[in-house]
Amino acid sequence: MIQVLLFARLRDELGTGTVNLEIPSPARVRDVRAALCQQFPQHRALLAEGKALVAINQNLTNDEQASVSERDEVALFPPMTGG
């Protein structure tokens, strides 16, 4: 099981701050996205690559092939804007 932390708008829209995914470990970031989209199909657009930033062990990554295991902290953030 891989635990995913959700922040800001993602947490609000999905109605939870934590999602436990029953996917084989190790997995890839794209597998995590796919599992989240399957569990929350109405929020597919929010979870898509380029829409939700991914951090593994508090390091942002753009690599959809990055490996994720049960021991890793996986977090998703909506895109951030500043002013």
BELHU-V341952 format. One line per field, one symbol per residue. ss: DSSP state (A for helix, B for strand, O for the rest). phi: phi as a letter, one per 30 degrees, with the letter a starting at -180 (. if undefined). psi: psi as a letter, one per 20 degrees, with the letter a starting at -180 (. if undefined). A space follows every 50 residues. Layout:
ss = ???
phi = ???
psi = ???
This chain:
ss = OBBBBBOAAAAAAAOOOBBBBOOOOOBBAAAAAAAAAAAOAAAAAAAOOO OBBBBBOOBBBOOOOOBBOOOOOBBBBBOOOOO
phi = .cccccbhedddddiacbbcccbdcdbcedddeddddddbddceddcdei ccdcbchicdbcddcedbbdddccbcbdecbba
psi = pppppqqchggghijqippppmqqpqarghhggghghhhmhikghhiqpi hpqppolkoqqjoiipqprhiqopqpqqqqqr.
